[in-house]
Amino acid sequence: MCTEYARAMPQFDAANIDQLVRAPFVADEFDVEKTKALAAELCKADKLNVYLRSKSFEGKTDQTDEWFKTKYIVEDLSEDLKKRLQNPNCDVSEKKLDLPPANTLIPKSFDLLEKDEARSAKPILLKKWPDCTDLWYKKDDHFGKPKEMASMQLYTNDCLFGQNPRARVFVHVWQKVLEEHLGEFTCMAAAAKLSFDVTLGLDSVNFKWSGYGDSVPGFVEQTLTRLCEMKGHDLAKAFAQVKERLLLDWKNCYFEQSYQQAIAAFGCMAVNLATEKKQMRKHLESFTYEDF
């Protein structure tokens, strides 16, 4: 089998080495007529599929998915909708359209810092606060890229996090609501090739920022500022959406393949602070916005 696989692989030499790294679906020649024909096919309303998911369809479905038991209905597009798709006429004179705000996270400098063996050999403790908070730094002199990574671990006993399942439910909901709250900001950051991620440990909340070093300090500061300001916002809508999604996810996880369920079950049995999804779902069902 290995021999047959090797035969199927392309063989590269000096004549075709330029083909080694190529993006998928690369067209070597631009065919105008073929492109127009493909565009015309894609724009035909009778070949269009539209998928809608909404609570407004409850009680109107007539079919059920065999595996996930999702209720759904299949309907043809109305003739009126087909005509509007084929002859669109959208009046935007009364719409409030505008350019997005200026992206303040775009890096302006891509210069590399000089190599410093003393700071790149191992992490250095820069500052230690009385409350056991530590600030560490390690310089990267290996890859030679103007990029930076910052990480933070938050330990807290607020809401008894790390001590009972209901507190873990709160932290899961908080994480997802935070992602909703920061949606536009993280989208702006992604345009500047910056990334931000929040993950949950068994007894800590872990934050990670990465991107071009010229922008990362400001990115971290603005992220934490928005995080602190989240408390003054009305998050009821985001909470309702997150709760509904988590209830569904924690139910569907038991439809996953056997080995995936076994890995999750092993973690719950082996670690004291781990909580099974079924147990968290039970707590989430009675978890309200006022509790949050």
WOFEN-V494715 format. One record per residue. N is the residue number from 1. RES is the residue in one small letter. PHI is phi in whole degrees, -180 to 180 (* if undefined). OMEGA is omega in degrees with one decimal (999 if undefined). Layout:
((N:RES:PHI:OMEGA) (N:RES:PHI:OMEGA))
//
This chain:
((1:m:*:179.0) (2:c:-64:179.9) (3:t:-64:179.7) (4:e:-64:179.4) (5:y:-65:179.7) (6:a:-65:179.6) (7:r:-65:-177.2) (8:a:-76:-178.6) (9:m:-75:178.7) (10:p:-68:178.4) (11:q:-102:-175.7) (12:f:-109:173.9) (13:d:-143:-176.4) (14:a:-62:-176.2) (15:a:-78:-176.2) (16:n:-129:-178.3) (17:i:-64:179.4) (18:d:-68:179.3) (19:q:-91:-173.5) (20:l:-64:180.0) (21:v:-114:-178.7) (22:r:-140:175.4) (23:a:-74:178.3) (24:p:-65:176.3) (25:f:63:177.4) (26:v:-77:176.7) (27:a:-104:-179.9) (28:d:-75:178.4) (29:e:-130:-179.5) (30:f:-88:-179.9) (31:d:-100:-174.9) (32:v:-62:-175.9) (33:e:-66:178.9) (34:k:-65:178.4) (35:t:-64:177.9) (36:k:-63:-179.5) (37:a:-65:178.0) (38:l:-65:178.7) (39:a:-63:179.6) (40:a:-65:178.5) (41:e:-67:-178.7) (42:l:-68:-177.1) (43:c:-95:179.4) (44:k:-79:-177.1) (45:a:-65:-178.5) (46:d:-77:176.9) (47:k:-116:-176.2) (48:l:-102:172.5) (49:n:-114:177.8) (50:v:-118:-179.9) (51:y:-109:179.8) (52:l:-120:176.7) (53:r:-128:-175.9) (54:s:-159:175.5) (55:k:-67:-177.5) (56:s:-69:-179.5) (57:f:-90:-180.0) (58:e:-61:-179.1) (59:g:85:-179.1) (60:k:-112:-177.8) (61:t:-87:179.8) (62:d:-132:178.7) (63:q:-135:-179.6) (64:t:-134:178.2) (65:d:-63:-173.7) (66:e:-65:-171.8) (67:w:-95:-176.2) (68:f:-89:177.4) (69:k:62:177.3) (70:t:-76:179.8) (71:k:-86:-177.6) (72:y:-154:177.6) (73:i:-143:178.8) (74:v:-116:-179.5) (75:e:-135:174.6) (76:d:-76:175.3) (77:l:-66:178.7) (78:s:-68:179.7) (79:e:-63:179.4) (80:d:-63:178.8) (81:l:-68:177.8) (82:k:-61:-180.0) (83:k:-65:-179.9) (84:r:-69:176.3) (85:l:-71:-179.0) (86:q:-77:179.6) (87:n:-131:-176.1) (88:p:-68:177.1) (89:n:-145:-174.4) (90:c:-107:178.8) (91:d:-89:-178.0) (92:v:-107:-176.9) (93:s:-65:-178.4) (94:e:-101:179.2) (95:k:-84:178.9) (96:k:-91:-179.8) (97:l:-100:-178.7) (98:d:-157:176.8) (99:l:-76:177.2) (100:p:-67:178.6) (101:p:-64:-179.9) (102:a:-61:-179.9) (103:n:-84:-177.2) (104:t:-84:-176.2) (105:l:-98:-178.8) (106:i:-68:-177.8) (107:p:-68:179.5) (108:k:-112:-179.3) (109:s:-130:178.2) (110:f:-122:-179.6) (111:d:-72:177.2) (112:l:-93:174.7) (113:l:-74:177.7) (114:e:-65:-179.3) (115:k:-65:-178.8) (116:d:-141:-175.0) (117:e:-62:-178.5) (118:a:-66:-178.6) (119:r:-96:-177.8) (120:s:-105:-177.6) (121:a:-70:-179.1) (122:k:-158:179.7) (123:p:-60:-178.6) (124:i:-117:176.7) (125:l:-79:-178.7) (126:l:-84:-177.5) (127:k:-155:178.0) (128:k:-131:-179.5) (129:w:-91:-178.9) (130:p:-60:-177.6) (131:d:-86:177.0) (132:c:73:175.1) (133:t:-83:-177.5) (134:d:-116:174.8) (135:l:-119:-177.3) (136:w:-113:178.4) (137:y:-145:173.7) (138:k:-145:-178.6) (139:k:-86:178.8) (140:d:-102:177.2) (141:d:-110:-174.0) (142:h:-94:-171.3) (143:f:-85:175.9) (144:g:66:178.0) (145:k:-123:-178.4) (146:p:-79:-175.4) (147:k:-121:-173.7) (148:e:-145:177.5) (149:m:-134:177.7) (150:a:-127:179.3) (151:s:-138:-178.5) (152:m:-145:174.2) (153:q:-115:-179.0) (154:l:-109:176.6) (155:y:-106:-178.5) (156:t:-152:173.3) (157:n:-105:177.4) (158:d:-60:-178.4) (159:c:61:-179.9) (160:l:62:179.2) (161:f:-60:-178.2) (162:g:88:-177.3) (163:q:-120:177.9) (164:n:-149:-175.1) (165:p:-63:-177.6) (166:r:-64:177.0) (167:a:-66:178.5) (168:r:-68:175.9) (169:v:-60:178.3) (170:f:-56:-176.3) (171:v:-67:176.7) (172:h:-62:178.6) (173:v:-65:179.2) (174:w:-59:179.9) (175:q:-60:-177.5) (176:k:-70:177.3) (177:v:-66:176.7) (178:l:-61:178.8) (179:e:-62:176.0) (180:e:-66:-177.8) (181:h:-64:-177.1) (182:l:-94:-173.3) (183:g:-54:-178.3) (184:e:-67:-179.2) (185:f:-66:-180.0) (186:t:-69:175.3) (187:c:-67:176.1) (188:m:-63:178.8) (189:a:-65:-180.0) (190:a:-62:177.8) (191:a:-65:176.9) (192:a:-97:178.9) (193:k:61:174.8) (194:l:-116:179.8) (195:s:-134:178.9) (196:f:-137:-175.4) (197:d:-142:176.1) (198:v:-121:176.8) (199:t:-127:-176.8) (200:l:-107:171.2) (201:g:-89:178.8) (202:l:-72:-179.6) (203:d:-138:-178.9) (204:s:-152:172.4) (205:v:-108:-172.8) (206:n:-110:-179.8) (207:f:-113:179.3) (208:k:-145:176.1) (209:w:-119:175.8) (210:s:-154:179.1) (211:g:153:-178.9) (212:y:-70:-172.8) (213:g:-58:-179.5) (214:d:-65:-175.1) (215:s:-107:-172.0) (216:v:-61:-179.9) (217:p:-57:178.1) (218:g:-66:178.9) (219:f:-63:178.7) (220:v:-63:-178.0) (221:e:-62:-178.8) (222:q:-68:178.4) (223:t:-63:-178.4) (224:l:-68:176.3) (225:t:-64:179.1) (226:r:-67:178.0) (227:l:-63:-179.6) (228:c:-68:-180.0) (229:e:-75:-177.3) (230:m:-59:-175.9) (231:k:-64:-178.1) (232:g:-91:-178.0) (233:h:-100:173.2) (234:d:-83:-174.4) (235:l:-110:-175.7) (236:a:-61:-178.9) (237:k:-65:179.0) (238:a:-63:179.0) (239:f:-61:-178.9) (240:a:-62:179.5) (241:q:-67:-179.1) (242:v:-65:-179.3) (243:k:-61:-179.8) (244:e:-62:-178.9) (245:r:-68:179.7) (246:l:-67:177.7) (247:l:-59:179.4) (248:l:-70:-179.0) (249:d:-63:-177.6) (250:w:-74:172.1) (251:k:-88:-177.3) (252:n:-71:-179.3) (253:c:-63:179.0) (254:y:-84:172.5) (255:f:-100:-179.7) (256:e:-71:-178.8) (257:q:-63:-171.8) (258:s:-57:-176.0) (259:y:-68:177.7) (260:q:-69:176.9) (261:q:-67:-179.9) (262:a:-66:178.6) (263:i:-63:179.3) (264:a:-65:-179.5) (265:a:-66:179.5) (266:f:-63:179.1) (267:g:-62:179.9) (268:c:-69:-180.0) (269:m:-80:-172.9) (270:a:-89:-175.0) (271:v:-116:-176.0) (272:n:-62:-174.4) (273:l:-84:-179.6) (274:a:-73:-177.5) (275:t:-129:-179.4) (276:e:-71:-176.9) (277:k:-60:-179.6) (278:k:-62:179.9) (279:q:-70:179.2) (280:m:-67:179.3) (281:r:-63:179.3) (282:k:-63:178.0) (283:h:-70:-177.3) (284:l:-67:-178.8) (285:e:-58:-179.0) (286:s:-100:-177.7) (287:f:-81:-175.5) (288:t:-108:177.8) (289:y:-64:177.3) (290:e:-64:175.7) (291:d:-62:-178.1) (292:f:-65:999))
//
